[in-house]
Amino acid sequence: MDTGKIWIALGDIHENLTYLPGISQLDRAQHVLISGDLTNCGDRRKAAGIINKIKEYNLRVLAQIGNMDLADVDRFFTEQGINTHGRAVDLGYGVWLIGLGYSLPTPFHTPSEQTEEVFKEWLDQAHASCGEYEHLILMSHNPPMDTATDKITSGMHVGSRSVRDFIARVQPDVCITGHIHESRGMDRIGDTVIVNPGSFAAGGYVLVEKHEGDMQVRLEQAVQQTE
């Protein structure tokens, strides 16, 4: 009987893990995938505390920085062997992951921002290093442009053209994104499911499940635990 393999993805933690005990099946996940913004302009010490807390529930953590994490966090993830930014990672079971951290420039001049041109270069290099895969996950902190996952409160779309073009060309099974907290939701670009769980500080996360040749993606909400 195929019981399936699952991956749990979350991001925009912002130093708040209140909902962590409320994630269903956390200990069963093949990996916990963190899409960025673990801290609030924090360094490796802050990030290490968050990673270590998650590892109390599941040791198989992979992570990348968002725009609110310092460059020191990126170096820390590389030293720990868990960095997904700009890399292709074999998750096993025919599934590969490409990671893209940082964000496009924002009005707030946050610590880790980059341009569309650099995004394109990082994505192309990571994809070129992929092995043969049955399924592909893109984990991009910055959402793709013009979807239900990249709208700020005013209704303006602030996503990345480079990420959208990559998705349209490569057609990964799923793009896990974040960054725009108020744009929690799901959309599609061709055959690719785009999913933004919103801030994990509010309990949102993604469940990716593989059964034989089929990949399923669900937007989930952790239940806040009470004493």
MDAnalysis code that builds the backbone (N, CA, C; Angstrom):
import MDAnalysis as mda
import numpy as np

u = mda.Universe.empty(681, n_residues=227, atom_resindex=np.repeat(np.arange(227), 3), trajectory=True)
u.add_TopologyAttr("name", ["N", "CA", "C"] * 227)
u.add_TopologyAttr("resid", np.arange(1, 228))
u.add_TopologyAttr("resname", ["MET", "ASP", "THR", "GLY", "LYS", "ILE", "TRP", "ILE", "ALA", "LEU", "GLY", "ASP", "ILE", "HIS", "GLU", "ASN", "LEU", "THR", "TYR", "LEU", "PRO", "GLY", "ILE", "SER", "GLN", "LEU", "ASP", "ARG", "ALA", "GLN", "HIS", "VAL", "LEU", "ILE", "SER", "GLY", "ASP", "LEU", "THR", "ASN", "CYS", "GLY", "ASP", "ARG", "ARG", "LYS", "ALA", "ALA", "GLY", "ILE", "ILE", "ASN", "LYS", "ILE", "LYS", "GLU", "TYR", "ASN", "LEU", "ARG", "VAL", "LEU", "ALA", "GLN", "ILE", "GLY", "ASN", "MET", "ASP", "LEU", "ALA", "ASP", "VAL", "ASP", "ARG", "PHE", "PHE", "THR", "GLU", "GLN", "GLY", "ILE", "ASN", "THR", "HIS", "GLY", "ARG", "ALA", "VAL", "ASP", "LEU", "GLY", "TYR", "GLY", "VAL", "TRP", "LEU", "ILE", "GLY", "LEU", "GLY", "TYR", "SER", "LEU", "PRO", "THR", "PRO", "PHE", "HIS", "THR", "PRO", "SER", "GLU", "GLN", "THR", "GLU", "GLU", "VAL", "PHE", "LYS", "GLU", "TRP", "LEU", "ASP", "GLN", "ALA", "HIS", "ALA", "SER", "CYS", "GLY", "GLU", "TYR", "GLU", "HIS", "LEU", "ILE", "LEU", "MET", "SER", "HIS", "ASN", "PRO", "PRO", "MET", "ASP", "THR", "ALA", "THR", "ASP", "LYS", "ILE", "THR", "SER", "GLY", "MET", "HIS", "VAL", "GLY", "SER", "ARG", "SER", "VAL", "ARG", "ASP", "PHE", "ILE", "ALA", "ARG", "VAL", "GLN", "PRO", "ASP", "VAL", "CYS", "ILE", "THR", "GLY", "HIS", "ILE", "HIS", "GLU", "SER", "ARG", "GLY", "MET", "ASP", "ARG", "ILE", "GLY", "ASP", "THR", "VAL", "ILE", "VAL", "ASN", "PRO", "GLY", "SER", "PHE", "ALA", "ALA", "GLY", "GLY", "TYR", "VAL", "LEU", "VAL", "GLU", "LYS", "HIS", "GLU", "GLY", "ASP", "MET", "GLN", "VAL", "ARG", "LEU", "GLU", "GLN", "ALA", "VAL", "GLN", "GLN", "THR", "GLU"])
u.atoms.positions = np.array([
    [0.842, -1.196, 0.000],
    [0.000, 0.000, 0.000],
    [0.881, 1.253, 0.000],
    [0.607, 2.211, -0.919],
    [1.353, 3.444, -1.005],
    [0.799, 4.446, 0.004],
    [1.575, 4.702, 1.071],
    [1.129, 5.644, 2.090],
    [1.504, 7.073, 1.735],
    [2.295, 7.267, 0.674],
    [2.653, 8.602, 0.228],
    [3.805, 9.189, 1.018],
    [4.443, 10.166, 0.397],
    [5.520, 10.933, 1.035],
    [5.069, 12.378, 1.110],
    [5.369, 13.034, 2.212],
    [4.920, 14.413, 2.371],
    [6.093, 15.345, 2.687],
    [5.924, 16.583, 2.260],
    [6.835, 17.677, 2.592],
    [5.995, 18.814, 3.142],
    [6.496, 19.458, 4.173],
    [5.799, 20.602, 4.764],
    [6.646, 21.841, 4.524],
    [6.006, 22.881, 3.997],
    [6.710, 24.126, 3.681],
    [6.057, 25.292, 4.406],
    [6.886, 26.195, 4.874],
    [6.398, 27.387, 5.567],
    [7.432, 28.491, 5.431],
    [7.023, 29.696, 5.712],
    [7.938, 30.837, 5.629],
    [7.375, 32.034, 6.337],
    [8.099, 33.162, 6.213],
    [7.672, 34.395, 6.873],
    [7.374, 34.137, 8.344],
    [8.346, 33.504, 8.979],
    [8.238, 33.147, 10.396],
    [8.387, 34.385, 11.277],
    [9.327, 35.235, 10.912],
    [9.556, 36.488, 11.625],
    [9.691, 36.279, 13.136],
    [10.483, 35.245, 13.466],
    [10.852, 34.944, 14.855],
    [9.666, 34.531, 15.724],
    [8.614, 34.046, 15.081],
    [7.408, 33.650, 15.822],
    [7.024, 32.220, 15.433],
    [7.276, 31.282, 16.324],
    [6.967, 29.864, 16.076],
    [5.797, 29.379, 16.921],
    [4.907, 30.286, 17.285],
    [3.775, 29.945, 18.142],
    [2.989, 28.751, 17.607],
    [2.823, 28.681, 16.282],
    [1.969, 27.660, 15.681],
    [2.692, 26.346, 15.387],
    [3.973, 26.271, 15.659],
    [4.739, 25.074, 15.281],
    [4.141, 23.780, 15.836],
    [3.753, 23.702, 17.104],
    [3.184, 22.442, 17.607],
    [1.850, 22.071, 16.961],
    [1.219, 23.019, 16.273],
    [-0.089, 22.769, 15.679],
    [-0.053, 22.281, 14.243],
    [1.156, 22.002, 13.710],
    [1.255, 21.463, 12.354],
    [1.015, 19.959, 12.392],
    [0.013, 19.519, 11.659],
    [-0.284, 18.094, 11.584],
    [0.800, 17.364, 10.793],
    [1.228, 16.210, 11.256],
    [2.158, 15.311, 10.569],
    [3.571, 15.887, 10.431],
    [3.923, 16.852, 11.266],
    [5.234, 17.481, 11.150],
    [6.367, 16.464, 11.277],
    [6.207, 15.515, 12.178],
    [7.265, 14.523, 12.388],
    [7.351, 13.502, 11.258],
    [6.301, 13.426, 10.428],
    [6.269, 12.448, 9.344],
    [6.868, 12.992, 8.039],
    [7.047, 14.308, 7.955],
    [7.497, 14.936, 6.711],
    [8.908, 14.487, 6.333],
    [9.108, 14.289, 5.033],
    [10.448, 13.969, 4.538],
    [11.408, 15.124, 4.802],
    [10.935, 16.340, 4.588],
    [11.685, 17.545, 4.921],
    [10.709, 18.634, 5.358],
    [11.194, 19.537, 6.184],
    [10.517, 20.809, 6.443],
    [11.257, 21.853, 5.611],
    [10.529, 22.522, 4.714],
    [11.102, 23.482, 3.774],
    [10.745, 24.886, 4.223],
    [11.759, 25.731, 4.394],
    [11.531, 27.098, 4.886],
    [11.873, 28.072, 3.773],
    [10.874, 28.856, 3.348],
    [11.013, 29.669, 2.141],
    [11.655, 31.035, 2.356],
    [11.900, 31.423, 3.606],
    [12.571, 32.693, 3.865],
    [11.908, 33.513, 4.944],
    [12.600, 34.593, 5.343],
    [12.148, 35.497, 6.406],
    [11.936, 34.757, 7.723],
    [12.991, 34.113, 8.171],
    [12.962, 33.502, 9.495],
    [13.010, 34.574, 10.573],
    [13.720, 35.683, 10.275],
    [14.009, 36.688, 11.294],
    [13.438, 38.048, 10.912],
    [13.645, 38.994, 11.805],
    [13.342, 40.403, 11.550],
    [14.667, 41.159, 11.503],
    [15.332, 41.081, 10.362],
    [16.671, 41.659, 10.173],
    [17.675, 41.016, 11.135],
    [17.499, 39.711, 11.332],
    [18.338, 38.994, 12.289],
    [19.526, 38.300, 11.657],
    [20.473, 37.912, 12.522],
    [21.702, 37.259, 12.086],
    [21.616, 35.756, 12.318],
    [22.767, 35.080, 12.197],
    [22.794, 33.620, 12.324],
    [22.351, 33.138, 13.699],
    [22.602, 33.923, 14.713],
    [22.193, 33.498, 16.060],
    [20.676, 33.383, 16.138],
    [19.981, 34.382, 15.600],
    [18.517, 34.347, 15.583],
    [18.019, 33.184, 14.729],
    [18.626, 33.016, 13.550],
    [18.193, 31.950, 12.643],
    [18.458, 30.577, 13.237],
    [19.609, 30.420, 13.902],
    [19.950, 29.128, 14.500],
    [18.934, 28.736, 15.563],
    [18.462, 29.699, 16.346],
    [17.457, 29.395, 17.354],
    [16.176, 28.875, 16.739],
    [15.780, 29.453, 15.610],
    [14.562, 29.018, 14.928],
    [14.746, 27.633, 14.318],
    [15.870, 27.429, 13.629],
    [16.146, 26.121, 13.024],
    [16.191, 25.033, 14.093],
    [16.851, 25.305, 15.195],
    [16.971, 24.301, 16.256],
    [15.620, 23.961, 16.867],
    [14.745, 24.951, 16.983],
    [13.404, 24.685, 17.522],
    [12.615, 23.786, 16.571],
    [12.695, 24.054, 15.260],
    [11.999, 23.210, 14.284],
    [12.572, 21.805, 14.291],
    [13.879, 21.687, 14.486],
    [14.525, 20.369, 14.497],
    [14.103, 19.514, 15.695],
    [13.517, 20.133, 16.699],
    [12.972, 19.339, 17.802],
    [11.794, 18.489, 17.331],
    [11.173, 18.912, 16.226],
    [10.029, 18.191, 15.666],
    [10.413, 17.371, 14.438],
    [11.411, 17.823, 13.681],
    [11.836, 17.119, 12.472],
    [13.250, 17.577, 12.142],
    [14.195, 16.617, 12.113],
    [15.607, 16.958, 11.906],
    [15.923, 17.330, 10.468],
    [15.039, 16.988, 9.523],
    [15.340, 17.190, 8.100],
    [14.808, 18.549, 7.642],
    [15.572, 19.591, 7.957],
    [15.176, 20.960, 7.628],
    [16.041, 21.483, 6.487],
    [15.403, 22.126, 5.502],
    [16.089, 22.844, 4.438],
    [15.552, 24.271, 4.430],
    [16.424, 25.252, 4.189],
    [15.995, 26.644, 4.361],
    [16.747, 27.578, 3.432],
    [16.173, 28.767, 3.266],
    [16.819, 29.840, 2.516],
    [16.415, 31.168, 3.135],
    [17.189, 32.209, 2.863],
    [16.861, 33.503, 3.434],
    [15.784, 34.201, 2.610],
    [15.056, 35.082, 3.288],
    [14.170, 36.017, 2.616],
    [14.783, 37.398, 2.674],
    [14.037, 38.392, 2.306],
    [14.576, 39.751, 2.295],
    [14.818, 40.318, 3.689],
    [14.184, 39.725, 4.712],
    [14.334, 40.233, 6.079],
    [15.430, 39.535, 6.877],
    [16.180, 38.644, 6.235],
    [17.286, 37.949, 6.892],
    [18.610, 38.535, 6.402],
    [19.560, 38.687, 7.295],
    [20.870, 39.205, 6.923],
    [21.665, 38.176, 6.127],
    [22.667, 38.659, 5.381],
    [23.525, 37.766, 4.580],
    [24.226, 36.725, 5.447],
    [24.459, 37.046, 6.689],
    [25.080, 36.115, 7.632],
    [24.239, 34.842, 7.792],
    [22.919, 34.973, 7.643],
    [22.038, 33.807, 7.744],
    [22.249, 32.886, 6.539],
    [22.427, 33.467, 5.358],
    [22.710, 32.675, 4.162],
    [23.996, 31.879, 4.346],
    [25.023, 32.514, 4.858],
    [26.292, 31.817, 5.105],
    [26.120, 30.707, 6.137],
    [25.351, 30.971, 7.177],
    [25.084, 29.962, 8.209],
    [24.395, 28.734, 7.616],
    [23.382, 28.952, 6.767],
    [22.684, 27.824, 6.148],
    [23.638, 27.000, 5.284],
    [24.525, 27.659, 4.560],
    [25.497, 26.940, 3.739],
    [26.436, 26.116, 4.611],
    [26.922, 26.704, 5.677],
    [27.814, 25.983, 6.605],
    [27.123, 24.770, 7.210],
    [25.819, 24.871, 7.447],
    [25.055, 23.772, 8.044],
    [24.623, 22.725, 7.012],
    [24.846, 23.012, 5.724],
    [24.461, 22.067, 4.672],
    [22.968, 22.000, 4.435],
    [22.259, 23.094, 4.738],
    [20.789, 23.077, 4.590],
    [20.296, 24.151, 3.628],
    [21.203, 24.872, 2.966],
    [20.815, 26.022, 2.152],
    [20.215, 25.580, 0.821],
    [19.054, 26.140, 0.472],
    [18.426, 25.855, -0.823],
    [18.532, 27.029, -1.788],
    [18.952, 28.187, -1.328],
    [18.975, 29.361, -2.204],
    [19.956, 29.179, -3.366],
    [19.440, 29.340, -4.591],
    [20.276, 29.239, -5.780],
    [20.783, 27.849, -6.059],
    [20.130, 26.851, -5.463],
    [20.599, 25.478, -5.578],
    [19.482, 24.549, -6.056],
    [19.889, 23.421, -6.600],
    [18.975, 22.316, -6.873],
    [19.277, 21.222, -5.866],
    [18.246, 20.752, -5.174],
    [18.410, 19.781, -4.089],
    [17.561, 18.554, -4.385],
    [18.186, 17.391, -4.297],
    [17.476, 16.123, -4.479],
    [16.756, 15.775, -3.180],
    [15.421, 15.805, -3.206],
    [14.626, 15.489, -2.017],
    [14.330, 13.997, -1.897],
    [14.728, 13.225, -2.909],
    [14.436, 11.803, -2.902],
    [13.105, 11.492, -3.560],
    [12.910, 10.229, -3.878],
    [11.633, 9.744, -4.418],
    [11.284, 10.399, -5.763],
    [12.315, 10.797, -6.508],
    [12.105, 11.406, -7.811],
    [11.757, 12.880, -7.766],
    [11.858, 13.491, -6.591],
    [11.478, 14.893, -6.413],
    [12.734, 15.746, -6.204],
    [12.853, 16.813, -6.986],
    [13.921, 17.797, -6.800],
    [13.320, 19.145, -6.433],
    [14.130, 19.962, -5.785],
    [13.716, 21.304, -5.387],
    [14.736, 22.327, -5.870],
    [14.239, 23.437, -6.412],
    [15.065, 24.605, -6.721],
    [14.659, 25.717, -5.778],
    [15.645, 26.358, -5.143],
    [15.368, 27.407, -4.172],
    [15.803, 28.780, -4.664],
    [15.017, 29.782, -4.320],
    [15.354, 31.174, -4.631],
    [14.952, 32.042, -3.449],
    [15.946, 32.542, -2.720],
    [15.693, 33.419, -1.590],
    [15.666, 34.885, -2.013],
    [15.880, 35.783, -1.038],
    [15.879, 37.230, -1.272],
    [14.495, 37.719, -1.724],
    [14.394, 38.983, -2.129],
    [13.202, 39.529, -2.784],
    [13.661, 40.601, -3.754],
    [12.749, 41.046, -4.589],
    [13.004, 42.223, -5.402],
    [13.110, 43.445, -4.490],
    [13.671, 44.554, -4.993],
    [13.746, 45.773, -4.171],
    [12.379, 46.200, -3.652],
    [12.333, 46.593, -2.406],
    [11.100, 47.040, -1.760],
    [11.232, 48.510, -1.346],
    [10.123, 49.173, -1.050],
    [10.206, 50.565, -0.561],
    [10.882, 50.668, 0.802],
    [11.069, 49.534, 1.476],
    [11.579, 49.543, 2.851],
    [13.092, 49.289, 2.923],
    [13.717, 49.015, 1.758],
    [15.175, 48.804, 1.705],
    [15.618, 47.746, 2.720],
    [14.996, 46.577, 2.616],
    [15.287, 45.485, 3.549],
    [16.657, 44.866, 3.250],
    [17.200, 44.061, 4.160],
    [18.603, 43.654, 4.055],
    [18.983, 42.835, 2.821],
    [18.088, 41.996, 2.322],
    [18.481, 41.049, 1.276],
    [17.543, 41.170, 0.072],
    [17.892, 42.097, -0.812],
    [17.108, 42.353, -2.015],
    [17.995, 42.215, -3.244],
    [17.396, 41.830, -4.371],
    [18.153, 41.692, -5.607],
    [17.282, 42.068, -6.800],
    [17.902, 42.095, -7.973],
    [17.207, 42.520, -9.188],
    [16.637, 41.333, -9.949],
    [15.769, 41.635, -10.904],
    [15.209, 40.603, -11.784],
    [16.327, 39.872, -12.544],
    [17.322, 40.611, -12.992],
    [18.404, 40.003, -13.763],
    [19.152, 38.961, -12.945],
    [19.402, 39.262, -11.685],
    [20.092, 38.309, -10.811],
    [19.190, 37.118, -10.505],
    [17.905, 37.376, -10.282],
    [16.954, 36.271, -10.092],
    [17.021, 35.292, -11.262],
    [16.982, 35.827, -12.481],
    [17.016, 34.968, -13.672],
    [18.290, 34.132, -13.699],
    [19.411, 34.759, -13.407],
    [20.690, 34.043, -13.412],
    [20.697, 32.936, -12.368],
    [20.247, 33.238, -11.158],
    [20.209, 32.225, -10.091],
    [19.314, 31.043, -10.478],
    [18.137, 31.341, -11.016],
    [17.202, 30.276, -11.389],
    [17.764, 29.398, -12.502],
    [18.339, 30.021, -13.515],
    [18.883, 29.251, -14.629],
    [20.054, 28.375, -14.183],
    [20.904, 28.902, -13.333],
    [22.035, 28.119, -12.840],
    [21.566, 26.940, -11.991],
    [20.584, 27.178, -11.141],
    [20.071, 26.094, -10.298],
    [19.422, 25.006, -11.148],
    [18.624, 25.417, -12.132],
    [17.952, 24.426, -12.980],
    [18.953, 23.611, -13.783],
    [20.025, 24.253, -14.228],
    [21.053, 23.549, -14.997],
    [21.758, 22.478, -14.162],
    [21.760, 22.643, -12.832],
    [22.431, 21.671, -11.968],
    [21.506, 20.570, -11.465],
    [20.230, 20.615, -11.873],
    [19.265, 19.580, -11.481],
    [19.636, 18.236, -12.105],
    [19.446, 17.186, -11.343],
    [19.508, 15.852, -11.911],
    [18.188, 15.515, -12.595],
    [18.086, 14.290, -13.049],
    [16.841, 13.861, -13.683],
    [15.751, 13.756, -12.621],
    [14.601, 14.348, -12.887],
    [13.537, 14.362, -11.889],
    [12.209, 13.932, -12.491],
    [11.396, 13.341, -11.622],
    [10.013, 13.030, -11.959],
    [9.110, 14.206, -11.629],
    [9.431, 14.883, -10.513],
    [8.666, 16.040, -10.059],
    [9.637, 17.131, -9.615],
    [9.221, 18.381, -9.819],
    [10.069, 19.516, -9.454],
    [9.261, 20.513, -8.627],
    [9.856, 20.944, -7.517],
    [9.300, 22.001, -6.669],
    [10.185, 23.232, -6.797],
    [9.591, 24.373, -7.048],
    [10.295, 25.651, -6.960],
    [9.876, 26.310, -5.655],
    [10.853, 26.678, -4.831],
    [10.569, 27.421, -3.608],
    [11.181, 28.810, -3.753],
    [10.335, 29.784, -4.055],
    [10.773, 31.158, -4.307],
    [10.156, 32.084, -3.273],
    [11.010, 32.731, -2.484],
    [10.465, 33.653, -1.478],
    [9.604, 34.718, -2.145],
    [10.105, 35.279, -3.229],
    [9.343, 36.292, -3.971],
    [8.364, 35.599, -4.907],
    [7.070, 35.910, -4.831],
    [6.103, 35.243, -5.711],
    [6.256, 35.685, -7.169],
    [5.729, 34.881, -8.086],
    [5.714, 35.281, -9.488],
    [4.719, 36.421, -9.725],
    [4.995, 37.193, -10.747],
    [4.166, 38.358, -11.080],
    [2.775, 37.957, -11.563],
    [1.801, 38.804, -11.252],
    [0.439, 38.727, -11.791],
    [-0.261, 37.411, -11.470],
    [-0.283, 37.074, -10.197],
    [-1.026, 35.907, -9.719],
    [-1.821, 36.323, -8.486],
    [-2.560, 35.377, -7.953],
    [-3.298, 35.631, -6.713],
    [-2.382, 35.667, -5.497],
    [-1.090, 35.418, -5.696],
    [-0.165, 35.295, -4.570],
    [0.794, 36.476, -4.431],
    [0.644, 37.511, -5.256],
    [1.615, 38.617, -5.218],
    [0.964, 39.993, -5.086],
    [-0.269, 40.037, -4.575],
    [-0.978, 41.311, -4.467],
    [-0.853, 41.911, -3.066],
    [-0.418, 43.160, -3.018],
    [-0.395, 43.866, -1.738],
    [-1.792, 44.424, -1.449],
    [-1.960, 45.049, -0.305],
    [-3.287, 45.470, 0.142],
    [-3.991, 46.388, -0.855],
    [-3.231, 47.217, -1.536],
    [-3.817, 48.137, -2.518],
    [-4.343, 47.427, -3.751],
    [-3.990, 46.156, -3.926],
    [-4.372, 45.411, -5.111],
    [-3.284, 45.366, -6.173],
    [-2.199, 46.098, -5.958],
    [-1.093, 46.109, -6.909],
    [-0.337, 44.782, -6.872],
    [0.050, 44.275, -8.048],
    [0.869, 43.073, -8.149],
    [2.345, 43.457, -8.044],
    [3.063, 42.798, -7.160],
    [4.466, 43.149, -6.916],
    [5.391, 41.940, -7.088],
    [4.926, 40.943, -7.835],
    [5.717, 39.729, -8.023],
    [6.838, 39.902, -9.023],
    [7.559, 38.812, -9.234],
    [8.742, 38.812, -10.083],
    [8.428, 38.301, -11.485],
    [8.837, 39.083, -12.501],
    [8.712, 38.644, -13.884],
    [9.654, 37.470, -14.167],
    [10.854, 37.500, -13.600],
    [11.817, 36.413, -13.836],
    [11.300, 35.088, -13.292],
    [10.686, 35.119, -12.111],
    [10.130, 33.901, -11.523],
    [8.967, 33.402, -12.380],
    [8.121, 34.312, -12.821],
    [6.994, 33.908, -13.677],
    [7.486, 33.297, -14.991],
    [8.463, 33.929, -15.632],
    [8.986, 33.412, -16.897],
    [9.605, 32.034, -16.721],
    [10.322, 31.842, -15.615],
    [10.928, 30.537, -15.329],
    [9.849, 29.470, -15.176],
    [8.799, 29.794, -14.434],
    [7.708, 28.838, -14.231],
    [7.031, 28.497, -15.558],
    [6.764, 29.518, -16.366],
    [6.101, 29.295, -17.649],
    [6.938, 28.393, -18.563],
    [8.251, 28.532, -18.481],
    [9.140, 27.759, -19.352],
    [9.389, 26.354, -18.831],
    [9.636, 26.224, -17.532],
    [10.065, 24.937, -16.953],
    [8.874, 24.111, -16.473],
    [7.816, 24.772, -16.017],
    [6.609, 24.113, -15.523],
    [6.891, 23.121, -14.376],
    [7.466, 23.631, -13.270],
    [7.562, 22.769, -12.082],
    [6.167, 22.353, -11.624],
    [6.086, 21.284, -10.857],
    [4.783, 20.843, -10.354],
    [4.150, 21.893, -9.459],
    [4.986, 22.514, -8.642],
    [4.467, 23.476, -7.669],
    [5.502, 24.560, -7.432],
    [5.027, 25.782, -7.194],
    [5.865, 26.877, -6.714],
    [5.367, 27.270, -5.336],
    [6.199, 27.066, -4.330],
    [5.902, 27.487, -2.959],
    [6.513, 28.868, -2.771],
    [5.713, 29.824, -2.373],
    [6.207, 31.186, -2.265],
    [5.756, 31.816, -0.956],
    [5.916, 33.125, -0.835],
    [5.573, 33.815, 0.399],
    [5.739, 35.311, 0.224],
    [6.420, 35.953, 1.199],
    [6.829, 37.359, 1.116],
    [5.648, 38.318, 1.281],
    [4.573, 38.122, 0.510],
    [3.412, 38.997, 0.582],
    [2.386, 38.345, 1.499],
    [2.423, 38.699, 2.765],
    [1.619, 38.016, 3.785],
    [0.124, 38.069, 3.474],
    [-0.322, 39.219, 2.961],
    [-1.753, 39.411, 2.744],
    [-2.265, 38.706, 1.500],
    [-1.358, 38.027, 0.773],
    [-1.753, 37.377, -0.479],
    [-1.751, 35.854, -0.337],
    [-2.158, 35.385, 0.827],
    [-2.307, 33.950, 1.038],
    [-3.309, 33.392, 0.017],
    [-2.931, 32.330, -0.663],
    [-3.837, 31.757, -1.642],
    [-3.126, 30.865, -2.635],
    [-3.892, 30.421, -3.647],
    [-3.376, 29.518, -4.660],
    [-3.753, 30.023, -6.040],
    [-2.940, 29.664, -7.025],
    [-3.183, 30.055, -8.408],
    [-2.458, 29.051, -9.297],
    [-2.486, 29.289, -10.593],
    [-1.786, 28.431, -11.552],
    [-1.109, 29.286, -12.617],
    [0.026, 28.805, -13.069],
    [0.652, 29.278, -14.295],
    [0.856, 28.035, -15.147],
    [0.032, 27.856, -16.152],
    [0.055, 26.610, -16.909],
    [-0.311, 25.451, -16.005],
    [0.561, 24.450, -15.945],
    [0.313, 23.281, -15.100],
    [0.896, 23.427, -13.701],
    [1.546, 24.544, -13.430],
    [2.205, 24.743, -12.134],
    [1.238, 25.348, -11.122],
    [1.118, 24.711, -9.966],
    [0.326, 25.251, -8.857],
    [1.193, 26.234, -8.079],
    [0.691, 27.444, -7.915],
    [1.380, 28.473, -7.127],
    [0.674, 28.577, -5.786],
    [1.435, 28.529, -4.701],
    [0.801, 28.553, -3.383],
    [1.592, 29.444, -2.430],
    [0.876, 30.397, -1.833],
    [1.439, 31.291, -0.823],
    [0.664, 31.058, 0.468],
    [1.299, 30.455, 1.485],
    [0.568, 30.157, 2.723],
    [0.411, 31.347, 3.645],
    [0.932, 32.519, 3.242],
    [0.919, 33.648, 4.161],
    [1.971, 33.456, 5.244],
    [1.941, 34.292, 6.227],
    [2.945, 34.255, 7.281],
    [2.732, 33.064, 8.216],
    [3.831, 32.341, 8.512],
    [3.700, 31.272, 9.506],
    [3.475, 31.844, 10.900],
    [3.810, 33.109, 11.085],
    [3.483, 33.756, 12.355],
    [1.974, 33.775, 12.584],
    [1.194, 33.598, 11.492],
    [-0.270, 33.476, 11.593],
    [-0.731, 32.040, 11.366],
    [0.209, 31.095, 11.227],
    [-0.137, 29.678, 11.182],
    [-0.257, 29.042, 9.811],
    [-0.012, 29.779, 8.736],
    [-0.174, 29.204, 7.410],
    [1.009, 28.344, 6.981],
    [0.712, 27.233, 6.327],
    [1.773, 26.382, 5.775],
    [1.239, 25.597, 4.591],
    [2.137, 24.886, 3.912],
    [1.803, 24.115, 2.712],
    [2.130, 22.648, 2.959],
    [1.224, 21.782, 2.519],
    [1.459, 20.341, 2.538],
    [1.570, 19.852, 1.095],
    [2.718, 19.276, 0.751],
    [2.931, 18.660, -0.559],
    [2.984, 17.158, -0.356],
    [2.183, 16.423, -1.115],
    [2.082, 14.977, -0.927],
    [2.277, 14.272, -2.259],
    [3.109, 13.241, -2.253],
    [3.377, 12.455, -3.455],
    [2.845, 11.044, -3.261],
    [1.953, 10.634, -4.154],
    [1.451, 9.271, -4.201],
    [1.770, 8.710, -5.579],
    [2.643, 7.713, -5.630],
    [3.075, 7.137, -6.903],
    [3.479, 8.274, -7.836],
    [2.813, 8.473, -8.977],
    [3.223, 9.515, -9.908],
    [2.514, 10.832, -9.725],
    [1.728, 10.969, -8.679],
    [0.869, 12.134, -8.513],
    [1.371, 13.033, -7.385],
    [1.406, 14.357, -7.640],
    [1.758, 15.335, -6.609],
    [0.523, 16.159, -6.270],
    [0.225, 16.262, -4.993],
    [-0.908, 17.053, -4.529],
    [-0.407, 18.151, -3.598],
    [-1.017, 19.325, -3.687],
    [-0.599, 20.484, -2.898],
    [-1.811, 21.038, -2.164],
    [-1.655, 21.297, -0.865],
    [-2.764, 21.846, -0.083],
    [-2.283, 23.023, 0.761],
    [-3.112, 24.029, 0.830],
    [-2.899, 25.151, 1.732],
    [-3.476, 24.769, 3.087],
    [-2.683, 24.856, 4.138],
    [-3.093, 24.395, 5.455],
    [-2.980, 25.522, 6.492],
    [-3.663, 25.289, 7.607],
    [-3.630, 26.231, 8.725],
    [-3.336, 25.471, 10.010],
    [-2.240, 25.805, 10.669],
    [-1.912, 25.168, 11.933],
    [-2.884, 25.629, 13.015],
    [-3.176, 24.729, 13.916],
    [-4.067, 25.039, 15.032],
    [-3.224, 25.501, 16.212],
    [-3.572, 26.636, 16.765],
    [-2.815, 27.135, 17.915],
    [-3.085, 26.283, 19.133],
    [-2.011, 25.784, 19.721],
    [-2.133, 24.920, 20.884],
    [-2.378, 25.734, 22.148],
    [-3.186, 25.196, 23.036],
    [-3.435, 25.855, 24.328],
    [-2.872, 24.995, 25.435],
    [-2.537, 25.632, 26.512],
    [-1.990, 24.904, 27.668],
    [-3.054, 24.045, 28.320],
])
